[in-house]
Structure formats: structure tokens, C-alpha cells
Amino acid sequence: MADDALLSYVPYRPAASRTRYYDITLRDYVDQFKIGVWEREKGRTQRVRINVTLTLPWPDQSMTDNLDEVLSYDFLIDGIRALRDGEHVHLVETLGDRILALCFSIPEVTKARVQVEKLDVVPESGGVGVVIERSRADGA
């Protein structure tokens, strides 16, 4: 009889979230930045590669192929170019954090992942840098 009870047991499975998400990506953006902590790095620029992934809720309605229904990646490119043209930054961590702040300036962004690499520091490598990931739940 106890075995019959186990056969009818169905474990609880919470309903899947109805919210769907999508990512906006910027991949392998390379530009010259004023960056570096050492004297030899100041007063000049260095090649930096940036990768960004933003996660946003997918609109509830069907897509109508209208730019107004999605987040345009132009704000991200324009913001990174403004950082490029701004003041000298010592650390790739600082630049990554500023890019994260740019990402979270859009209220709908739920998560962002930023990778910043200096490309010419170690000739034997493709780049050295950091990856920073944050979600809005983390206090962004």
C-alpha cells in the first residue's frame, strides 16, 4: 500500500516564469583608450577590446519590426565612445565599472556582463583584462 502511494506522488514543480529575456551584445569593439597606471602608459592611448552583453525582458506583445519596441545598441556605442574621449583611466576595472554604470542607466536592463582587455600589454597573449558581471538584484 505504501508503494501505491509513491506511484501516485508527483513532485511539485513551480510554473516556469512567464517573463522571457533577450540579450543585446557588443562584441570585439576595439578602440584607443587613455588607460594605464604606469608612467609609460600616461599621455598616450592603448588598444582596448570591449565585449558587453545586456539582458532585458522580451516585450509581451508580438514584434512589429519597429525600433521603438526594443533597446537600440546606439546608446552603448555612444557611451563607450564618450568614455574613450574622456579622462585618463588607470585601471581596466574602472573602465569596466563605468561601462556597467552605462548599461544600468537603462532601467529595463536586468543583467550586464562587461569584458575589458588591454591588447598590447603582453605580446604573447591576445589581451589581459577583467570580466565584470552584475544583475539588478545585486544592487546595480
TORVO-885997 format. One record per residue: x, y, z of N, C-alpha, C in turn. Coordinates in pm, 1 decimal, decimal comma. Example, Ala and Ser with C-alpha at 12.3 -4.5 7.8 and 13.67 -1.06 7.14 Angstrom:
REM TORVO-885997
{node {1319,0; -569,0; 780,0}; {1230,0; -450,0; 780,0}; {1320,0; -330,0; 780,0}}
{node {1285,0; -225,0; 708,0}; {1367,0; -106,0; 714,0}; {1290,0; 3,0; 787,0}}
//
This chain:
REM TORVO-885997
{node {82,0; -119,0; 0,0}; {0,0; 0,0; 0,0}; {86,7; 125,8; 0,0}}
{node {192,8; 123,6; 76,8}; {284,3; 237,8; 77,4}; {344,3; 257,2; -60,4}}
{node {370,9; 147,2; -132,0}; {426,4; 157,5; -266,7}; {327,5; 222,3; -362,7}}
{node {197,7; 193,9; -345,0}; {96,2; 255,8; -429,6}; {93,7; 406,8; -410,0}}
{node {117,4; 453,1; -286,8}; {119,1; 596,5; -259,0}; {235,7; 663,2; -330,7}}
{node {350,0; 597,3; -336,8}; {465,6; 652,8; -406,3}; {441,0; 662,6; -556,2}}
{node {368,0; 566,8; -612,4}; {340,6; 569,0; -756,0}; {255,3; 688,6; -795,7}}
{node {172,2; 736,3; -706,2}; {86,6; 849,7; -739,9}; {148,9; 983,1; -701,1}}
{node {264,5; 979,1; -641,0}; {332,8; 1101,5; -597,9}; {387,2; 1176,3; -718,6}}
{node {357,0; 1302,4; -727,4}; {409,9; 1388,7; -832,4}; {478,1; 1505,1; -763,2}}
{node {609,2; 1520,3; -781,3}; {678,4; 1630,2; -712,5}; {629,1; 1765,8; -761,1}}
{node {632,5; 1861,3; -670,8}; {591,3; 1997,4; -704,4}; {693,9; 2059,6; -798,2}}
{node {647,4; 2117,0; -904,5}; {732,7; 2191,2; -997,1}; {670,2; 2327,6; -1017,7}}
{node {737,1; 2431,9; -969,5}; {678,8; 2565,6; -988,6}; {665,7; 2597,4; -1137,0}}
{node {565,5; 2674,6; -1168,6}; {542,9; 2713,6; -1308,1}; {663,0; 2792,6; -1359,9}}
{node {695,5; 2770,5; -1483,1}; {805,9; 2844,2; -1544,7}; {770,3; 2992,2; -1551,2}}
{node {869,7; 3074,2; -1537,4}; {847,1; 3218,1; -1543,1}; {787,4; 3256,1; -1677,7}}
{node {693,2; 3346,3; -1674,6}; {633,2; 3391,4; -1799,1}; {715,9; 3501,8; -1864,3}}
{node {812,8; 3552,7; -1790,7}; {896,5; 3657,6; -1846,7}; {1004,6; 3594,8; -1932,4}}
{node {1013,4; 3639,9; -2054,9}; {1120,4; 3596,0; -2143,3}; {1223,5; 3707,7; -2150,8}}
{node {1346,3; 3670,4; -2179,1}; {1454,8; 3767,6; -2184,8}; {1529,1; 3755,3; -2317,2}}
{node {1598,8; 3863,4; -2351,9}; {1688,6; 3858,1; -2466,8}; {1813,0; 3938,7; -2434,1}}
{node {1918,4; 3913,5; -2508,9}; {2045,2; 3981,6; -2486,9}; {2077,2; 4073,3; -2603,7}}
{node {2133,4; 4187,0; -2570,5}; {2195,0; 4275,4; -2669,3}; {2344,6; 4260,0; -2649,0}}
{node {2417,6; 4240,4; -2757,9}; {2561,1; 4219,0; -2745,0}; {2639,6; 4319,3; -2827,6}}
{node {2753,3; 4354,8; -2774,5}; {2855,1; 4429,6; -2847,8}; {2979,5; 4344,6; -2835,2}}
{node {3029,0; 4296,6; -2947,9}; {3138,2; 4200,3; -2944,9}; {3261,6; 4254,7; -3014,7}}
{node {3373,5; 4243,4; -2945,4}; {3504,5; 4277,0; -3001,1}; {3514,2; 4421,3; -3051,1}}
{node {3458,7; 4514,1; -2974,8}; {3475,5; 4656,6; -3003,7}; {3618,8; 4692,6; -2965,1}}
{node {3698,2; 4739,6; -3061,0}; {3838,2; 4775,9; -3035,6}; {3856,8; 4922,7; -3068,5}}
{node {3918,9; 4995,5; -2973,6}; {3942,6; 5138,2; -2992,4}; {4062,0; 5179,1; -2906,9}}
{node {4106,0; 5301,3; -2925,3}; {4218,9; 5356,0; -2849,9}; {4165,9; 5428,7; -2726,1}}
{node {4214,0; 5389,1; -2608,0}; {4172,2; 5449,9; -2482,2}; {4292,9; 5505,0; -2408,2}}
{node {4267,6; 5612,2; -2333,1}; {4369,5; 5665,8; -2242,0}; {4357,0; 5585,7; -2112,8}}
{node {4444,6; 5485,1; -2098,6}; {4432,0; 5393,5; -1986,1}; {4569,2; 5344,4; -1943,5}}
{node {4584,6; 5324,1; -1815,2}; {4707,0; 5265,9; -1762,5}; {4755,8; 5337,8; -1639,3}}
{node {4816,2; 5263,1; -1549,6}; {4862,3; 5316,4; -1422,0}; {5010,0; 5357,0; -1426,7}}
{node {5086,5; 5302,1; -1518,3}; {5230,1; 5327,9; -1524,6}; {5259,6; 5455,7; -1602,1}}
{node {5368,6; 5521,4; -1568,0}; {5407,3; 5647,0; -1634,7}; {5418,3; 5627,7; -1785,8}}
{node {5470,5; 5515,4; -1830,4}; {5486,4; 5489,9; -1974,4}; {5351,6; 5479,4; -2046,7}}
{node {5241,9; 5461,6; -1970,0}; {5108,3; 5449,5; -2028,8}; {5033,6; 5583,1; -2029,5}}
{node {5084,7; 5679,0; -1960,0}; {5016,0; 5808,7; -1949,8}; {5056,8; 5899,2; -2065,6}}
{node {4964,7; 5982,4; -2108,5}; {4992,1; 6073,5; -2219,1}; {4984,0; 6008,1; -2355,5}}
{node {4933,5; 5886,8; -2360,7}; {4915,2; 5818,1; -2488,8}; {4792,2; 5727,4; -2478,5}}
{node {4756,4; 5667,2; -2587,9}; {4642,8; 5574,9; -2586,8}; {4692,8; 5431,7; -2606,6}}
{node {4605,1; 5337,1; -2573,4}; {4632,4; 5194,9; -2592,3}; {4509,9; 5129,1; -2653,3}}
{node {4535,4; 5022,9; -2728,8}; {4422,5; 4947,3; -2784,4}; {4353,9; 4869,2; -2673,0}}
{node {4222,2; 4881,4; -2669,8}; {4138,6; 4812,2; -2571,5}; {4026,0; 4743,2; -2647,2}}
{node {3999,4; 4618,1; -2606,5}; {3885,2; 4544,5; -2663,6}; {3777,3; 4535,7; -2556,7}}
{node {3653,5; 4561,3; -2599,6}; {3539,0; 4560,3; -2507,3}; {3431,8; 4467,3; -2562,6}}
{node {3380,1; 4382,9; -2474,5}; {3265,1; 4297,9; -2504,6}; {3159,1; 4325,0; -2397,9}}
{node {3035,1; 4340,9; -2442,3}; {2926,0; 4370,7; -2349,3}; {2805,1; 4284,7; -2386,1}}
{node {2740,0; 4231,3; -2283,6}; {2611,6; 4163,9; -2301,2}; {2513,5; 4222,5; -2201,7}}
{node {2400,6; 4269,9; -2251,8}; {2293,0; 4324,9; -2169,0}; {2173,2; 4231,7; -2178,2}}
{node {2109,9; 4204,4; -2066,8}; {1989,3; 4121,8; -2066,2}; {1870,1; 4209,5; -2032,9}}
{node {1765,0; 4193,3; -2113,7}; {1641,6; 4272,1; -2097,9}; {1520,9; 4180,2; -2110,0}}
{node {1407,2; 4219,9; -2050,3}; {1284,7; 4142,5; -2071,6}; {1239,4; 4155,0; -2216,8}}
{node {1193,1; 4045,8; -2270,3}; {1137,7; 4044,4; -2405,5}; {999,2; 4107,1; -2400,4}}
{node {964,6; 4191,1; -2495,8}; {831,3; 4254,2; -2494,1}; {719,5; 4150,1; -2492,9}}
{node {611,0; 4181,6; -2422,0}; {498,4; 4089,2; -2409,5}; {422,5; 4068,3; -2540,4}}
{node {422,4; 4168,6; -2624,6}; {347,2; 4158,5; -2748,8}; {436,5; 4103,2; -2861,7}}
{node {374,2; 4065,6; -2968,8}; {448,6; 4019,7; -3086,0}; {527,9; 4136,3; -3143,9}}
{node {642,7; 4105,3; -3198,0}; {727,0; 4209,2; -3257,9}; {663,5; 4262,1; -3385,7}}
{node {672,8; 4393,3; -3404,0}; {618,1; 4455,9; -3524,5}; {729,9; 4514,4; -3610,0}}
{node {853,2; 4475,6; -3582,4}; {969,3; 4522,1; -3658,3}; {986,6; 4673,1; -3647,5}}
{node {960,9; 4724,5; -3526,9}; {967,0; 4867,0; -3500,8}; {1078,0; 4893,9; -3399,3}}
{node {1171,8; 4979,5; -3433,2}; {1284,6; 5011,1; -3346,7}; {1240,8; 5063,9; -3210,2}}
{node {1125,1; 5129,9; -3204,3}; {1076,3; 5183,8; -3077,6}; {1040,5; 5075,7; -2976,1}}
{node {1028,8; 4950,6; -3019,9}; {990,8; 4841,6; -2929,9}; {1110,0; 4773,7; -2863,8}}
{node {1230,3; 4807,7; -2904,2}; {1349,9; 4744,3; -2849,4}; {1449,2; 4851,7; -2806,6}}
{node {1549,1; 4809,0; -2732,3}; {1656,0; 4899,5; -2693,0}; {1760,1; 4901,8; -2804,4}}
{node {1786,0; 5018,6; -2857,7}; {1887,3; 5032,8; -2961,8}; {2025,3; 5026,9; -2897,5}}
{node {2117,2; 4957,8; -2959,6}; {2253,4; 4947,6; -2906,5}; {2332,5; 5076,3; -2927,1}}
{node {2276,2; 5175,0; -2995,6}; {2346,8; 5301,2; -3018,3}; {2386,8; 5369,2; -2887,5}}
{node {2301,2; 5361,1; -2783,7}; {2334,4; 5426,3; -2656,2}; {2462,8; 5366,4; -2598,9}}
{node {2483,0; 5237,7; -2620,4}; {2600,1; 5169,0; -2567,0}; {2726,7; 5212,0; -2640,9}}
{node {2720,4; 5215,0; -2772,0}; {2835,5; 5255,3; -2851,9}; {2868,8; 5402,4; -2826,6}}
{node {2767,0; 5487,8; -2824,7}; {2790,6; 5630,3; -2797,5}; {2850,7; 5650,5; -2658,3}}
{node {2801,5; 5576,8; -2560,1}; {2852,7; 5588,9; -2423,8}; {2996,5; 5542,6; -2411,5}}
{node {3030,6; 5433,7; -2476,9}; {3169,0; 5384,6; -2474,0}; {3261,4; 5483,5; -2544,3}}
{node {3215,1; 5540,9; -2653,6}; {3297,2; 5642,6; -2722,5}; {3316,7; 5766,1; -2635,3}}
{node {3216,8; 5802,2; -2557,3}; {3231,4; 5915,8; -2465,4}; {3334,6; 5883,0; -2357,1}}
{node {3334,1; 5759,5; -2308,1}; {3436,4; 5718,4; -2211,7}; {3574,7; 5720,7; -2276,0}}
{node {3583,1; 5677,7; -2399,5}; {3710,0; 5681,1; -2474,3}; {3763,2; 5823,7; -2483,8}}
{node {3674,1; 5918,3; -2509,0}; {3714,0; 6057,3; -2527,5}; {3729,6; 6132,8; -2395,2}}
{node {3696,3; 6068,4; -2284,3}; {3702,0; 6133,1; -2154,2}; {3840,9; 6130,3; -2093,0}}
{node {3843,1; 6140,7; -1964,3}; {3968,7; 6148,3; -1889,5}; {4045,1; 6016,1; -1890,5}}
{node {4173,0; 6025,6; -1860,3}; {4258,0; 5908,0; -1848,0}; {4206,0; 5820,8; -1733,4}}
{node {4204,5; 5690,2; -1755,0}; {4160,9; 5593,1; -1654,5}; {4280,2; 5505,4; -1620,3}}
{node {4302,9; 5481,8; -1493,2}; {4416,0; 5398,9; -1453,5}; {4391,5; 5249,7; -1477,0}}
{node {4275,9; 5199,7; -1439,8}; {4253,3; 5055,4; -1434,4}; {4146,2; 5007,8; -1531,7}}
{node {4165,1; 4886,8; -1585,8}; {4060,4; 4826,3; -1667,9}; {3936,6; 4800,6; -1582,2}}
{node {3956,1; 4776,5; -1453,4}; {3842,3; 4757,8; -1363,1}; {3756,1; 4883,6; -1357,0}}
{node {3819,7; 4999,6; -1354,4}; {3746,1; 5125,9; -1350,3}; {3667,5; 5145,9; -1479,5}}
{node {3731,8; 5121,1; -1592,4}; {3662,1; 5134,6; -1720,4}; {3545,4; 5036,7; -1727,9}}
{node {3567,1; 4913,1; -1685,0}; {3458,7; 4814,2; -1684,4}; {3343,0; 4857,5; -1596,6}}
{node {3373,3; 4913,5; -1479,7}; {3269,0; 4959,6; -1388,8}; {3190,7; 5075,8; -1449,2}}
{node {3258,0; 5163,9; -1519,4}; {3188,8; 5276,2; -1584,4}; {3098,3; 5227,4; -1697,5}}
{node {3142,7; 5125,4; -1768,4}; {3057,7; 5067,7; -1873,8}; {2936,5; 4999,4; -1810,7}}
{node {2956,6; 4930,8; -1697,8}; {2841,9; 4871,5; -1626,8}; {2741,9; 4979,2; -1584,9}}
{node {2792,0; 5090,7; -1533,9}; {2702,9; 5201,4; -1494,7}; {2623,4; 5250,4; -1615,1}}
{node {2688,5; 5258,8; -1730,4}; {2619,7; 5296,5; -1853,7}; {2508,7; 5196,7; -1884,6}}
{node {2539,1; 5067,9; -1874,0}; {2439,6; 4964,2; -1901,9}; {2317,6; 4978,8; -1811,2}}
{node {2343,2; 5000,6; -1681,7}; {2233,1; 5008,0; -1586,3}; {2166,8; 5144,6; -1581,4}}
{node {2211,4; 5237,2; -1666,4}; {2139,1; 5364,0; -1678,9}; {2005,9; 5342,1; -1750,2}}
{node {1991,9; 5228,2; -1813,4}; {1865,7; 5188,1; -1876,7}; {1788,9; 5104,1; -1775,4}}
{node {1674,3; 5151,1; -1726,4}; {1603,5; 5080,4; -1618,6}; {1562,6; 4937,7; -1653,0}}
{node {1541,2; 4908,9; -1781,3}; {1495,1; 4775,4; -1819,4}; {1605,8; 4670,4; -1816,7}}
{node {1731,6; 4710,7; -1813,8}; {1841,8; 4613,9; -1812,3}; {1839,4; 4539,7; -1679,6}}
{node {1835,7; 4406,5; -1687,3}; {1831,6; 4324,9; -1566,1}; {1968,2; 4267,4; -1530,5}}
{node {2054,0; 4251,8; -1630,6}; {2186,8; 4195,7; -1606,6}; {2281,8; 4247,2; -1713,6}}
{node {2408,2; 4263,0; -1676,3}; {2508,9; 4306,2; -1773,4}; {2640,4; 4235,3; -1743,1}}
{node {2710,4; 4204,9; -1850,1}; {2842,9; 4142,5; -1841,1}; {2935,9; 4224,3; -1929,1}}
{node {3047,9; 4269,4; -1871,8}; {3142,2; 4355,3; -1943,1}; {3280,8; 4293,2; -1934,5}}
{node {3346,5; 4284,3; -2048,8}; {3484,8; 4238,5; -2054,6}; {3568,2; 4350,3; -2115,9}}
{node {3676,3; 4387,6; -2047,5}; {3766,3; 4493,0; -2093,8}; {3907,3; 4435,3; -2094,8}}
{node {3974,3; 4445,2; -2210,7}; {4109,2; 4391,3; -2223,3}; {4201,8; 4492,1; -2289,8}}
{node {4319,7; 4509,8; -2232,3}; {4426,2; 4584,3; -2298,7}; {4497,5; 4483,8; -2389,2}}
{node {4512,9; 4520,3; -2516,4}; {4557,2; 4423,1; -2616,0}; {4708,2; 4416,3; -2636,7}}
{node {4781,5; 4518,4; -2598,4}; {4923,4; 4522,7; -2632,7}; {5016,6; 4513,6; -2512,1}}
{node {4966,6; 4472,7; -2397,7}; {5047,9; 4467,7; -2276,3}; {5138,8; 4345,5; -2274,9}}
{node {5084,0; 4229,5; -2306,9}; {5160,0; 4104,6; -2307,9}; {5160,0; 4052,7; -2451,2}}
{node {5273,4; 4066,8; -2521,3}; {5277,4; 4028,2; -2663,0}; {5239,3; 3882,5; -2688,2}}
{node {5261,8; 3796,5; -2590,7}; {5231,6; 3654,2; -2609,0}; {5083,6; 3621,3; -2590,8}}
{node {5001,9; 3720,8; -2558,1}; {4860,0; 3693,3; -2534,9}; {4772,9; 3780,0; -2625,3}}
{node {4647,9; 3738,9; -2634,9}; {4551,4; 3816,7; -2711,0}; {4499,5; 3937,3; -2635,2}}
{node {4526,1; 3942,7; -2505,6}; {4480,6; 4054,7; -2423,7}; {4479,3; 4017,4; -2277,2}}
{node {4488,8; 4118,4; -2193,1}; {4476,6; 4099,5; -2048,6}; {4372,6; 4197,3; -1997,0}}
{node {4290,3; 4150,4; -1903,6}; {4186,9; 4239,9; -1853,6}; {4097,8; 4175,6; -1752,0}}
{node {3974,1; 4221,0; -1748,6}; {3876,8; 4176,5; -1649,4}; {3742,6; 4147,6; -1713,9}}
{node {3664,6; 4066,5; -1644,7}; {3524,6; 4043,0; -1677,7}; {3445,7; 4075,5; -1552,1}}
{node {3346,2; 4162,5; -1565,9}; {3262,2; 4201,8; -1453,3}; {3117,3; 4173,2; -1492,2}}
{node {3045,4; 4107,2; -1403,0}; {2905,0; 4077,1; -1429,2}; {2824,3; 4121,2; -1308,5}}
{node {2711,5; 4181,9; -1337,5}; {2625,0; 4230,0; -1229,7}; {2480,7; 4218,6; -1274,4}}
{node {2393,0; 4192,6; -1179,2}; {2249,7; 4194,3; -1209,0}; {2184,6; 4301,4; -1123,3}}
{node {2068,8; 4344,3; -1163,2}; {1999,9; 4449,5; -1089,4}; {1970,8; 4403,6; -946,1}}
{node {1949,9; 4276,9; -926,3}; {1925,3; 4223,1; -792,3}; {2048,2; 4239,8; -703,1}}
{node {2167,6; 4255,4; -763,1}; {2291,2; 4274,6; -687,0}; {2306,3; 4418,8; -640,3}}
{node {2209,1; 4500,3; -664,4}; {2214,1; 4638,8; -620,1}; {2265,3; 4734,7; -725,9}}
{node {2254,3; 4696,5; -849,0}; {2300,2; 4785,2; -957,3}; {2210,3; 4904,9; -967,7}}
//
